[in-house]
Amino acid sequence: MKLFGKYKVDMIDIVSLAGVILTGLLIYYGYKGGLFESRESLIAYVNSFGFYSVLIFILIQVFQVVLPFLPAAVTCTAGIVLFGAGWGLFYNYLGISLGSIIAFLISRRYGQWIAKKMVGERLYQKYAAHLNKGKAFDRFFAISIIAPIAPDDALCYLAGLTSMSLKKFTLIILLGKPLPTALYSLGSAAIFNWLNIF
């Protein structure tokens, strides 16, 4: 934490703000350039990056978990629109899984203060009492990931504060994420399509 004048500024705040600004600029210039006028123009633009378009998209999915400034509904839908149902689902799953593991590791490394910063005080207090319940928390976490009944991105940060091993966490994520990712991605894509947004 450093002081700028009389204000205390965290690096997380700076990175989050930079992410919001960058996203806003990308959306603005994309709109001005006609990228969002049709599905075809958006696909053509992303495909112009060749192999790197896949890498860029996966990184966007990673960042929307680690630094949640992008709504998951938009990025998951974009995966389906840009790469089709099969590959789009796979890239969504890969990016979200990697982001979840990184969130866990960040929390494990930096502790409670980063978890509170990323999930917010209200959510932290809601689940704080469950963090020291060992296997009971592990079961709750697994159920939440397989059939999302809680904010799973936030729970990834909170899991990093528990005694859960990285191996167990990774196994839950890799086995639990495919079905909810598919349902969320295809459901969001169907809604966006119905609203004629993409």
MDAnalysis code that builds the backbone (N, CA, C; Angstrom):
import MDAnalysis as mda
import numpy as np

u = mda.Universe.empty(594, n_residues=198, atom_resindex=np.repeat(np.arange(198), 3), trajectory=True)
u.add_TopologyAttr("name", ["N", "CA", "C"] * 198)
u.add_TopologyAttr("resid", np.arange(1, 199))
u.add_TopologyAttr("resname", ["MET", "LYS", "LEU", "PHE", "GLY", "LYS", "TYR", "LYS", "VAL", "ASP", "MET", "ILE", "ASP", "ILE", "VAL", "SER", "LEU", "ALA", "GLY", "VAL", "ILE", "LEU", "THR", "GLY", "LEU", "LEU", "ILE", "TYR", "TYR", "GLY", "TYR", "LYS", "GLY", "GLY", "LEU", "PHE", "GLU", "SER", "ARG", "GLU", "SER", "LEU", "ILE", "ALA", "TYR", "VAL", "ASN", "SER", "PHE", "GLY", "PHE", "TYR", "SER", "VAL", "LEU", "ILE", "PHE", "ILE", "LEU", "ILE", "GLN", "VAL", "PHE", "GLN", "VAL", "VAL", "LEU", "PRO", "PHE", "LEU", "PRO", "ALA", "ALA", "VAL", "THR", "CYS", "THR", "ALA", "GLY", "ILE", "VAL", "LEU", "PHE", "GLY", "ALA", "GLY", "TRP", "GLY", "LEU", "PHE", "TYR", "ASN", "TYR", "LEU", "GLY", "ILE", "SER", "LEU", "GLY", "SER", "ILE", "ILE", "ALA", "PHE", "LEU", "ILE", "SER", "ARG", "ARG", "TYR", "GLY", "GLN", "TRP", "ILE", "ALA", "LYS", "LYS", "MET", "VAL", "GLY", "GLU", "ARG", "LEU", "TYR", "GLN", "LYS", "TYR", "ALA", "ALA", "HIS", "LEU", "ASN", "LYS", "GLY", "LYS", "ALA", "PHE", "ASP", "ARG", "PHE", "PHE", "ALA", "ILE", "SER", "ILE", "ILE", "ALA", "PRO", "ILE", "ALA", "PRO", "ASP", "ASP", "ALA", "LEU", "CYS", "TYR", "LEU", "ALA", "GLY", "LEU", "THR", "SER", "MET", "SER", "LEU", "LYS", "LYS", "PHE", "THR", "LEU", "ILE", "ILE", "LEU", "LEU", "GLY", "LYS", "PRO", "LEU", "PRO", "THR", "ALA", "LEU", "TYR", "SER", "LEU", "GLY", "SER", "ALA", "ALA", "ILE", "PHE", "ASN", "TRP", "LEU", "ASN", "ILE", "PHE"])
u.atoms.positions = np.array([
    [0.843, -1.186, 0.000],
    [0.000, 0.000, 0.000],
    [0.882, 1.240, 0.000],
    [0.633, 2.188, -0.881],
    [1.429, 3.395, -0.948],
    [0.528, 4.605, -0.825],
    [1.136, 5.705, -0.435],
    [0.383, 6.943, -0.291],
    [0.562, 7.828, -1.514],
    [-0.531, 8.315, -2.079],
    [-0.504, 9.294, -3.150],
    [-1.247, 10.506, -2.624],
    [-0.483, 11.532, -2.221],
    [-1.112, 12.667, -1.562],
    [-1.681, 12.215, -0.242],
    [-2.966, 12.456, -0.008],
    [-3.586, 11.999, 1.226],
    [-4.373, 10.717, 1.048],
    [-4.310, 10.114, -0.134],
    [-5.098, 8.920, -0.400],
    [-4.235, 7.663, -0.371],
    [-4.785, 6.596, 0.211],
    [-4.122, 5.298, 0.205],
    [-4.626, 4.516, -1.001],
    [-3.704, 4.026, -1.801],
    [-4.077, 3.313, -3.023],
    [-3.434, 1.938, -3.030],
    [-4.246, 0.891, -3.171],
    [-3.745, -0.473, -3.275],
    [-3.439, -0.791, -4.728],
    [-2.461, -1.673, -4.946],
    [-2.127, -2.106, -6.299],
    [-3.326, -2.781, -6.957],
    [-4.119, -3.519, -6.152],
    [-5.317, -4.176, -6.693],
    [-6.282, -3.140, -7.252],
    [-6.436, -2.013, -6.546],
    [-7.315, -0.948, -7.024],
    [-6.817, -0.391, -8.357],
    [-5.498, -0.201, -8.458],
    [-4.901, 0.342, -9.683],
    [-5.119, -0.612, -10.847],
    [-4.847, -1.910, -10.621],
    [-5.006, -2.903, -11.685],
    [-6.474, -3.027, -12.093],
    [-7.373, -3.031, -11.107],
    [-8.809, -3.134, -11.405],
    [-9.281, -1.933, -12.213],
    [-8.841, -0.734, -11.812],
    [-9.225, 0.479, -12.538],
    [-8.679, 0.451, -13.956],
    [-7.422, 0.008, -14.102],
    [-6.823, -0.099, -15.424],
    [-7.613, -1.072, -16.289],
    [-8.073, -2.175, -15.686],
    [-8.869, -3.157, -16.409],
    [-10.183, -2.583, -16.894],
    [-10.851, -1.817, -16.034],
    [-12.119, -1.186, -16.396],
    [-11.911, -0.201, -17.543],
    [-10.869, 0.629, -17.441],
    [-10.580, 1.616, -18.489],
    [-10.266, 0.930, -19.808],
    [-9.406, -0.107, -19.755],
    [-9.035, -0.835, -20.964],
    [-10.254, -1.482, -21.609],
    [-11.100, -2.100, -20.793],
    [-12.316, -2.727, -21.312],
    [-13.227, -1.693, -21.961],
    [-13.389, -0.565, -21.294],
    [-14.211, 0.517, -21.834],
    [-13.691, 1.013, -23.177],
    [-12.366, 1.197, -23.272],
    [-11.757, 1.647, -24.528],
    [-11.943, 0.621, -25.646],
    [-11.760, -0.666, -25.308],
    [-11.930, -1.718, -26.310],
    [-13.366, -1.752, -26.832],
    [-14.327, -1.617, -25.916],
    [-15.738, -1.612, -26.316],
    [-16.050, -0.388, -27.171],
    [-15.520, 0.784, -26.753],
    [-15.776, 2.029, -27.481],
    [-15.231, 1.961, -28.904],
    [-13.940, 1.582, -29.028],
    [-13.324, 1.528, -30.348],
    [-13.893, 0.382, -31.183],
    [-14.295, -0.679, -30.523],
    [-14.955, -1.759, -31.245],
    [-16.280, -1.302, -31.825],
    [-17.028, -0.535, -31.032],
    [-18.319, 0.000, -31.486],
    [-18.120, 0.982, -32.637],
    [-17.144, 1.893, -32.466],
    [-16.879, 2.882, -33.509],
    [-16.414, 2.216, -34.807],
    [-15.699, 1.117, -34.665],
    [-15.200, 0.414, -35.847],
    [-16.187, -0.561, -36.452],
    [-17.374, -0.642, -35.883],
    [-18.417, -1.509, -36.429],
    [-18.285, -2.972, -36.057],
    [-17.456, -3.266, -35.029],
    [-17.236, -4.671, -34.670],
    [-18.469, -5.340, -34.105],
    [-19.353, -4.551, -33.492],
    [-20.530, -5.134, -32.841],
    [-21.799, -5.000, -33.672],
    [-21.633, -4.585, -34.939],
    [-22.797, -4.423, -35.799],
    [-23.371, -5.772, -36.216],
    [-22.499, -6.765, -36.324],
    [-22.961, -8.097, -36.699],
    [-22.045, -9.156, -36.122],
    [-22.569, -10.349, -36.017],
    [-21.789, -11.490, -35.538],
    [-20.583, -11.725, -36.454],
    [-20.812, -11.568, -37.762],
    [-19.764, -11.836, -38.745],
    [-18.581, -10.877, -38.604],
    [-18.872, -9.578, -38.373],
    [-17.782, -8.601, -38.262],
    [-16.957, -8.852, -37.006],
    [-17.611, -9.251, -35.921],
    [-16.894, -9.545, -34.680],
    [-16.007, -10.773, -34.851],
    [-16.558, -11.808, -35.466],
    [-15.787, -13.037, -35.697],
    [-14.585, -12.752, -36.601],
    [-14.816, -11.963, -37.663],
    [-13.734, -11.649, -38.601],
    [-12.609, -10.900, -37.896],
    [-12.966, -9.977, -37.018],
    [-11.950, -9.188, -36.308],
    [-11.121, -10.080, -35.389],
    [-11.793, -10.900, -34.583],
    [-11.065, -11.767, -33.649],
    [-10.215, -12.771, -34.410],
    [-10.762, -13.326, -35.475],
    [-10.016, -14.302, -36.267],
    [-8.800, -13.694, -36.960],
    [-8.791, -12.355, -37.111],
    [-7.649, -11.705, -37.761],
    [-6.373, -11.832, -36.938],
    [-6.515, -12.167, -35.664],
    [-5.348, -12.368, -34.813],
    [-4.800, -13.789, -34.927],
    [-5.447, -14.621, -35.739],
    [-4.983, -15.982, -35.949],
    [-5.001, -16.785, -34.658],
    [-3.934, -17.541, -34.418],
    [-3.845, -18.380, -33.220],
    [-3.941, -17.544, -31.951],
    [-3.435, -16.316, -32.002],
    [-3.422, -15.473, -30.804],
    [-4.822, -15.086, -30.339],
    [-5.803, -15.170, -31.237],
    [-7.176, -14.837, -30.837],
    [-7.654, -15.801, -29.747],
    [-7.261, -17.051, -29.861],
    [-7.632, -18.050, -28.847],
    [-6.949, -17.722, -27.527],
    [-5.659, -17.411, -27.585],
    [-4.899, -17.083, -26.387],
    [-5.461, -15.839, -25.705],
    [-5.779, -14.820, -26.505],
    [-6.337, -13.580, -25.957],
    [-7.670, -13.856, -25.274],
    [-8.506, -14.665, -25.922],
    [-9.808, -14.960, -25.329],
    [-9.664, -15.724, -24.014],
    [-8.786, -16.719, -23.980],
    [-8.579, -17.490, -22.747],
    [-8.075, -16.585, -21.622],
    [-7.185, -15.652, -21.955],
    [-6.686, -14.708, -20.951],
    [-7.796, -13.802, -20.431],
    [-8.706, -13.403, -21.328],
    [-9.856, -12.596, -20.893],
    [-10.682, -13.380, -19.880],
    [-10.900, -14.671, -20.142],
    [-11.657, -15.503, -19.214],
    [-10.927, -15.665, -17.882],
    [-9.600, -15.791, -17.943],
    [-8.811, -15.870, -16.710],
    [-9.013, -14.593, -15.892],
    [-8.886, -13.448, -16.551],
    [-8.974, -12.169, -15.848],
    [-10.364, -11.879, -15.313],
    [-11.409, -12.375, -16.001],
    [-12.753, -12.097, -15.498],
    [-13.044, -12.869, -14.214],
    [-12.252, -13.907, -13.941],
    [-12.365, -14.604, -12.653],
    [-11.483, -13.933, -11.609],
    [-10.217, -13.675, -11.981],
    [-9.250, -13.124, -11.030],
    [-9.563, -11.672, -10.685],
    [-9.877, -10.869, -11.686],
    [-10.249, -9.467, -11.495],
    [-11.609, -9.266, -12.149],
    [-12.669, -9.512, -11.415],
    [-14.006, -9.561, -12.034],
    [-14.574, -8.204, -12.431],
    [-13.956, -7.607, -13.472],
    [-14.502, -6.358, -14.010],
    [-15.301, -6.602, -15.277],
    [-15.243, -7.816, -15.811],
    [-16.044, -8.188, -16.973],
    [-17.131, -9.165, -16.544],
    [-18.369, -8.937, -16.968],
    [-19.435, -9.885, -16.615],
    [-19.226, -11.219, -17.327],
    [-19.318, -12.306, -16.582],
    [-19.089, -13.642, -17.137],
    [-20.081, -13.967, -18.254],
    [-21.305, -13.442, -18.150],
    [-22.311, -13.727, -19.183],
    [-21.842, -13.246, -20.552],
    [-21.174, -12.090, -20.586],
    [-20.706, -11.529, -21.851],
    [-19.548, -12.353, -22.398],
    [-18.565, -12.667, -21.551],
    [-17.385, -13.393, -22.041],
    [-17.733, -14.831, -22.426],
    [-18.597, -15.487, -21.644],
    [-18.990, -16.860, -21.984],
    [-19.776, -16.905, -23.292],
    [-20.655, -15.924, -23.477],
    [-21.412, -15.846, -24.723],
    [-20.485, -15.578, -25.899],
    [-19.503, -14.691, -25.685],
    [-18.545, -14.375, -26.752],
    [-17.798, -15.629, -27.191],
    [-17.469, -16.509, -26.241],
    [-16.775, -17.749, -26.590],
    [-17.581, -18.596, -27.552],
    [-18.879, -18.692, -27.296],
    [-19.767, -19.489, -28.159],
    [-19.893, -18.833, -29.531],
    [-20.081, -17.513, -29.534],
    [-20.266, -16.782, -30.789],
    [-19.009, -16.843, -31.656],
    [-17.851, -16.664, -31.019],
    [-16.599, -16.559, -31.766],
    [-16.048, -17.901, -32.237],
    [-16.213, -18.926, -31.396],
    [-15.533, -20.188, -31.691],
    [-16.472, -21.372, -31.881],
    [-17.778, -21.132, -31.789],
    [-18.734, -22.223, -31.921],
    [-18.958, -22.910, -30.584],
    [-19.987, -23.750, -30.521],
    [-20.360, -24.381, -29.248],
    [-19.250, -25.261, -28.685],
    [-18.644, -26.098, -29.529],
    [-17.633, -27.040, -29.047],
    [-16.379, -26.373, -28.514],
    [-15.664, -25.673, -29.404],
    [-14.427, -25.007, -28.990],
    [-14.702, -23.858, -28.034],
    [-15.824, -23.154, -28.232],
    [-16.171, -22.052, -27.333],
    [-16.332, -22.533, -25.899],
    [-17.020, -23.661, -25.716],
    [-17.180, -24.238, -24.381],
    [-15.833, -24.646, -23.795],
    [-14.986, -25.244, -24.625],
    [-13.674, -25.677, -24.148],
    [-12.823, -24.489, -23.702],
    [-12.800, -23.415, -24.502],
    [-12.011, -22.240, -24.144],
    [-12.580, -21.546, -22.907],
    [-13.900, -21.512, -22.808],
    [-14.523, -20.961, -21.593],
    [-14.085, -21.757, -20.360],
    [-14.199, -23.068, -20.470],
    [-13.837, -23.961, -19.371],
    [-12.368, -23.811, -18.981],
    [-11.500, -23.765, -19.997],
    [-10.067, -23.659, -19.740],
    [-9.727, -22.340, -19.042],
    [-10.236, -21.234, -19.575],
    [-9.946, -19.924, -18.994],
    [-10.499, -19.763, -17.593],
    [-11.743, -20.210, -17.380],
    [-12.372, -20.096, -16.067],
    [-11.670, -20.985, -15.048],
    [-11.278, -22.188, -15.465],
    [-10.569, -23.094, -14.555],
    [-9.218, -22.529, -14.152],
    [-8.454, -22.012, -15.132],
    [-7.164, -21.403, -14.833],
    [-7.327, -20.194, -13.910],
    [-8.325, -19.372, -14.192],
    [-8.589, -18.203, -13.355],
    [-8.938, -18.592, -11.929],
    [-9.723, -19.656, -11.779],
    [-10.115, -20.129, -10.445],
    [-8.894, -20.590, -9.650],
    [-8.005, -21.327, -10.312],
    [-6.793, -21.821, -9.651],
    [-5.885, -20.658, -9.268],
    [-5.759, -19.667, -10.151],
    [-4.941, -18.493, -9.844],
    [-5.524, -17.715, -8.670],
    [-6.856, -17.565, -8.627],
    [-7.508, -16.873, -7.506],
    [-7.200, -17.583, -6.192],
    [-7.287, -18.904, -6.197],
    [-6.969, -19.706, -5.012],
    [-5.527, -19.465, -4.569],
    [-4.592, -19.481, -5.518],
    [-3.175, -19.315, -5.203],
    [-2.858, -17.907, -4.704],
    [-3.526, -16.907, -5.277],
    [-3.335, -15.525, -4.817],
    [-3.762, -15.393, -3.368],
    [-4.942, -15.932, -3.056],
    [-5.455, -15.882, -1.692],
    [-4.575, -16.676, -0.739],
    [-4.111, -17.832, -1.167],
    [-3.232, -18.668, -0.354],
    [-1.919, -17.934, -0.054],
    [-1.430, -17.172, -1.042],
    [-0.147, -16.468, -0.888],
    [-0.285, -15.194, -0.047],
    [-1.337, -14.401, -0.288],
    [-1.430, -13.079, 0.336],
    [-2.410, -12.992, 1.501],
    [-3.253, -14.004, 1.662],
    [-4.074, -14.091, 2.857],
    [-5.384, -13.322, 2.850],
    [-5.849, -13.077, 4.052],
    [-7.196, -12.555, 4.275],
    [-7.447, -11.208, 3.619],
    [-6.458, -10.321, 3.657],
    [-6.693, -8.960, 3.151],
    [-7.032, -8.967, 1.660],
    [-6.356, -9.843, 0.874],
    [-6.636, -9.890, -0.553],
    [-7.990, -10.534, -0.815],
    [-8.336, -11.540, -0.025],
    [-9.643, -12.186, -0.179],
    [-10.765, -11.188, 0.091],
    [-10.603, -10.402, 1.154],
    [-11.614, -9.379, 1.477],
    [-11.710, -8.339, 0.370],
    [-10.564, -7.955, -0.164],
    [-10.543, -6.953, -1.231],
    [-11.261, -7.461, -2.477],
    [-11.059, -8.728, -2.819],
    [-11.605, -9.264, -4.055],
    [-13.072, -9.688, -3.943],
    [-13.475, -10.209, -2.780],
    [-14.865, -10.684, -2.656],
    [-15.774, -9.659, -1.989],
    [-15.186, -8.671, -1.314],
    [-15.982, -7.677, -0.610],
    [-16.252, -8.103, 0.832],
    [-16.381, -7.123, 1.674],
    [-16.556, -7.376, 3.104],
    [-17.832, -8.157, 3.393],
    [-18.913, -7.829, 2.692],
    [-20.206, -8.473, 2.957],
    [-20.144, -9.977, 2.670],
    [-19.615, -10.345, 1.494],
    [-19.518, -11.766, 1.154],
    [-18.529, -12.484, 2.061],
    [-17.444, -11.794, 2.391],
    [-16.457, -12.423, 3.268],
    [-17.088, -12.769, 4.619],
    [-17.808, -11.826, 5.197],
    [-18.446, -12.062, 6.499],
    [-19.509, -13.157, 6.407],
    [-20.187, -13.243, 5.257],
    [-21.232, -14.258, 5.078],
    [-20.667, -15.670, 5.165],
    [-19.451, -15.879, 4.601],
    [-18.877, -17.220, 4.545],
    [-17.728, -17.444, 5.531],
    [-17.306, -16.396, 6.238],
    [-16.131, -16.502, 7.119],
    [-16.269, -17.607, 8.158],
    [-17.460, -17.785, 8.700],
    [-17.669, -18.784, 9.753],
    [-17.470, -20.210, 9.248],
    [-17.558, -20.397, 7.932],
    [-17.439, -21.748, 7.365],
    [-16.006, -22.126, 6.996],
    [-15.089, -21.153, 7.036],
    [-13.744, -21.380, 6.511],
    [-12.931, -22.379, 7.316],
    [-13.227, -22.509, 8.596],
    [-12.446, -23.409, 9.446],
    [-13.155, -24.734, 9.718],
    [-14.107, -25.078, 8.869],
    [-14.887, -26.302, 9.091],
    [-14.334, -27.517, 8.352],
    [-13.123, -27.366, 7.788],
    [-12.447, -28.509, 7.174],
    [-13.230, -29.165, 6.059],
    [-13.523, -30.457, 6.255],
    [-14.186, -31.232, 5.200],
    [-15.599, -30.738, 4.907],
    [-16.240, -30.135, 5.891],
    [-17.581, -29.590, 5.659],
    [-17.510, -28.451, 4.638],
    [-16.497, -27.591, 4.753],
    [-16.327, -26.519, 3.764],
    [-15.968, -27.107, 2.403],
    [-15.105, -28.125, 2.393],
    [-14.706, -28.762, 1.133],
    [-15.927, -29.300, 0.387],
    [-16.836, -29.946, 1.128],
    [-18.058, -30.487, 0.506],
    [-18.946, -29.356, -0.014],
    [-19.111, -28.314, 0.798],
    [-19.908, -27.161, 0.383],
    [-19.319, -26.521, -0.870],
    [-17.993, -26.387, -0.906],
    [-17.316, -25.787, -2.054],
    [-17.542, -26.631, -3.314],
    [-17.390, -27.950, -3.189],
    [-17.577, -28.842, -4.332],
    [-18.992, -28.749, -4.878],
    [-19.977, -28.736, -3.984],
    [-21.381, -28.636, -4.409],
    [-21.626, -27.303, -5.110],
    [-21.036, -26.224, -4.569],
    [-21.210, -24.886, -5.148],
    [-20.613, -24.791, -6.546],
    [-19.517, -25.496, -6.775],
    [-18.864, -25.461, -8.082],
    [-19.643, -26.288, -9.102],
    [-20.100, -27.465, -8.687],
    [-20.817, -28.354, -9.607],
    [-22.188, -27.792, -9.974],
    [-22.919, -27.308, -8.986],
    [-24.243, -26.732, -9.219],
    [-24.266, -25.379, -8.538],
    [-23.758, -24.334, -9.205],
    [-23.546, -23.045, -8.542],
    [-24.720, -22.566, -7.713],
    [-24.529, -22.587, -6.394],
    [-25.558, -22.093, -5.481],
    [-25.013, -20.900, -4.702],
    [-23.804, -20.495, -5.052],
    [-23.144, -19.375, -4.382],
    [-22.178, -18.750, -5.390],
    [-21.661, -17.556, -5.094],
    [-20.704, -16.921, -6.012],
    [-19.389, -17.693, -6.049],
    [-19.244, -18.581, -7.039],
    [-18.103, -19.502, -7.039],
    [-16.750, -18.815, -7.216],
    [-16.697, -17.676, -7.942],
    [-15.421, -16.961, -8.060],
    [-14.949, -16.484, -6.691],
    [-15.880, -15.954, -5.914],
    [-15.544, -15.498, -4.557],
    [-15.120, -16.670, -3.683],
    [-15.781, -17.801, -3.838],
    [-15.447, -18.977, -3.030],
    [-14.052, -19.513, -3.350],
    [-13.577, -19.277, -4.581],
    [-12.215, -19.699, -4.926],
    [-11.197, -18.918, -4.097],
    [-11.449, -17.624, -3.926],
    [-10.586, -16.814, -3.060],
    [-10.681, -17.279, -1.613],
    [-11.888, -17.540, -1.161],
    [-12.085, -17.959, 0.231],
    [-11.478, -19.336, 0.481],
    [-11.537, -20.219, -0.519],
    [-10.951, -21.561, -0.356],
    [-9.449, -21.479, -0.107],
    [-8.813, -20.438, -0.656],
    [-7.384, -20.258, -0.452],
    [-7.020, -19.961, 0.996],
    [-8.008, -19.581, 1.810],
    [-7.774, -19.282, 3.229],
    [-7.976, -20.520, 4.106],
    [-8.438, -21.606, 3.511],
    [-8.717, -22.814, 4.276],
    [-7.526, -23.782, 4.205],
    [-7.717, -24.936, 4.815],
    [-6.661, -25.966, 4.795],
    [-6.752, -26.859, 3.559],
    [-7.674, -26.569, 2.655],
    [-7.827, -27.379, 1.445],
    [-6.523, -27.370, 0.645],
    [-6.105, -28.532, 0.171],
    [-4.864, -28.612, -0.604],
    [-5.104, -28.118, -2.027],
    [-4.041, -27.663, -2.678],
    [-4.134, -27.224, -4.071],
    [-4.594, -28.376, -4.961],
    [-4.109, -29.584, -4.669],
    [-4.485, -30.762, -5.460],
    [-5.990, -31.005, -5.384],
    [-6.540, -30.944, -4.185],
    [-7.973, -31.171, -4.006],
    [-8.783, -30.063, -4.664],
    [-8.340, -28.822, -4.486],
    [-9.023, -27.684, -5.093],
    [-9.052, -27.835, -6.613],
    [-7.896, -28.133, -7.199],
    [-7.788, -28.265, -8.651],
    [-8.677, -29.391, -9.168],
    [-8.721, -30.493, -8.448],
    [-9.563, -31.629, -8.850],
    [-11.044, -31.235, -8.841],
    [-11.473, -30.519, -7.805],
    [-12.869, -30.072, -7.722],
    [-13.187, -29.147, -8.891],
    [-12.273, -28.215, -9.191],
    [-12.495, -27.279, -10.293],
    [-12.563, -28.009, -11.632],
    [-11.588, -28.869, -11.892],
    [-11.531, -29.543, -13.196],
    [-12.707, -30.485, -13.427],
    [-13.166, -31.140, -12.361],
    [-14.292, -32.069, -12.504],
    [-15.644, -31.364, -12.379],
    [-15.663, -30.274, -11.619],
    [-16.935, -29.609, -11.344],
    [-17.337, -28.534, -12.321],
    [-16.379, -27.949, -13.025],
    [-16.679, -26.798, -13.884],
    [-17.331, -27.118, -15.233],
    [-17.084, -28.282, -15.852],
    [-17.623, -28.481, -17.203],
    [-19.132, -28.281, -17.336],
    [-19.930, -28.932, -16.482],
    [-21.389, -28.841, -16.621],
    [-21.914, -27.426, -16.390],
    [-21.582, -26.767, -15.261],
    [-22.100, -25.404, -15.085],
    [-21.588, -24.427, -16.134],
    [-20.352, -24.610, -16.603],
    [-19.825, -23.734, -17.655],
    [-20.625, -23.907, -18.934],
    [-20.948, -25.151, -19.274],
    [-21.741, -25.428, -20.476],
    [-23.140, -24.826, -20.353],
    [-23.791, -25.062, -19.221],
    [-25.150, -24.546, -19.026],
    [-25.166, -23.023, -19.047],
    [-24.178, -22.413, -18.371],
    [-24.113, -20.951, -18.291],
    [-23.800, -20.345, -19.654],
    [-22.845, -20.933, -20.363],
    [-22.431, -20.412, -21.666],
    [-23.551, -20.518, -22.694],
    [-24.135, -21.715, -22.797],
    [-25.191, -21.928, -23.787],
    [-26.458, -21.162, -23.420],
    [-26.748, -21.100, -22.105],
    [-27.921, -20.345, -21.656],
    [-27.771, -18.863, -21.942],
    [-26.596, -18.310, -21.633],
    [-26.339, -16.889, -21.891],
    [-26.390, -16.602, -23.386],
    [-25.785, -17.502, -24.187],
    [-25.784, -17.312, -25.643],
    [-27.208, -17.317, -26.195],
    [-28.051, -18.213, -25.657],
    [-29.443, -18.283, -26.112],
    [-30.198, -17.001, -25.764],
    [-29.967, -16.470, -24.569],
    [-30.638, -15.230, -24.145],
    [-30.173, -14.058, -24.996],
    [-28.846, -13.946, -25.204],
    [-28.312, -12.865, -26.029],
    [-28.845, -12.954, -27.449],
    [-28.954, -14.181, -27.959],
    [-29.468, -14.386, -29.309],
    [-30.944, -13.991, -29.387],
    [-31.696, -14.351, -28.353],
    [-33.117, -14.004, -28.300],
    [-33.308, -12.488, -28.250],
    [-32.399, -11.808, -27.521],
    [-32.457, -10.352, -27.434],
    [-31.837, -9.672, -28.659],
    [-31.296, -10.506, -29.566],
    [-30.672, -10.020, -30.802],
    [-29.488, -9.107, -30.529],
    [-28.710, -9.458, -29.471],
    [-27.533, -8.656, -29.131],
    [-26.334, -9.133, -29.942],
    [-26.206, -10.455, -30.101],
    [-25.117, -10.983, -30.919],
    [-25.698, -11.620, -32.156],
])
